[in-house]
Amino acid sequence: MKRILLFAATNIAVLAVLTIVCKLLGVDVYLAQTGQDFTHLLIFAAILGFTGSLISLAMSKSIAIRSTGAQVIDPSSPRSQTEQWLVQTVHRQAEQAGIGKPDVAIYDAPEMNAFATGMNRNNALVAVSTGLLQQMGRDEVEAVLGHEVAHVANGDMVTMALLQGVLNTFVIVASRLIGRVVDQVVFKNDRGPGMGYWITVMVLQVVLGMLASIIAMWFSRQREFRADHGGATLAGRQKMINALRRLGGNAGVSTLPEEVEAFGISGRMADGLKRLFMSHPPIPERIAALEASR
């Protein structure tokens, strides 16, 4: 809760600073002269920008279960020793991390992967693939579970949703401000939003949306490093390193649905400019970061 309040306060402060800067630069006066109100635009953009990301966060658990076909384990009656061990391990790590006990699930997929999601630290889901259980030893699986529990403890799902909301807000505001200027200066239109405005807005929402994605994916890669360190703390550094080495055999393969993929322990790899849109750092970099922190 403290993390959410701090992030929300930071976002409010950023929006307040933006409002002050626009007033000092006379943007609000310019907009008023052209029939637009900056405060109303900012409020509209914030509502629009945050609504989608917060709804996705609230539904993340049910969406993940439905899209992957994951089977949630009943802690009171696990169907096998493996299920019992998974539940016990996740709950023990959750207690160490100071969070509520997540639901634990298994989903059918050939590659080694796992993910965590949920609206808050005390109502989360940790799921592992059948491929991971078949190809990893228990020490390595324990490290993977520690990585996912660390994501939950760090509040990564909430932070990513809020960050996406802020980025959406700025994309909406910036595209409309620039669209208004282009409409007036280039198309000489002083009678309200015209064709130049709408074309500029549509183009800029795509361009600025891509830049926003680069920022979001950079943050996503940083949280993977933090979760690796969290997994090392909960399960042991060498176990985490061994698990990452084994994950390197995935060669960046992931069959997770797009809405869940960013929360997996292993994501798709890319070269060149496509690296900017990767949600996960390359495995060798993650291993090097753990080894360097000894």
Salt bridges, closest charged atoms under 4 A:
ASP28 OD2 - LYS23 NZ 3.34
ASP37 OD1 - HIS40 ND1 3.76
GLU83 OE2 - ARG79 NH2 2.86
ASP103 OD2 - LYS61 NZ 2.86
ASP139 OD1 - LYS239 NZ 3.77
GLU140 OE2 - ARG246 NH2 3.52
GLU142 OE2 - ARG92 NH2 3.43
GLU142 OE1 - LYS239 NZ 2.87
ASP156 OD2 - HIS151 ND1 2.65
ASP156 OD1 - ARG226 NH2 3.92
ASP183 OD2 - ARG180 NH1 3.71
GLU224 OE1 - HIS147 NE2 3.00
GLU224 OE2 - HIS151 NE2 3.14
GLU224 OE2 - ARG223 NH2 4.00
GLU224 OE2 - HIS280 NE2 3.57
GLU224 OE1 - ARG286 NH2 3.62
ASP228 OD1 - HIS147 ND1 2.84
ASP228 OD2 - ARG286 NE 2.81
GLU261 OE1 - ARG268 NH1 2.45
GLU285 OE2 - ARG275 NH2 3.22
GLU291 OE2 - ARG245 NH2 3.08
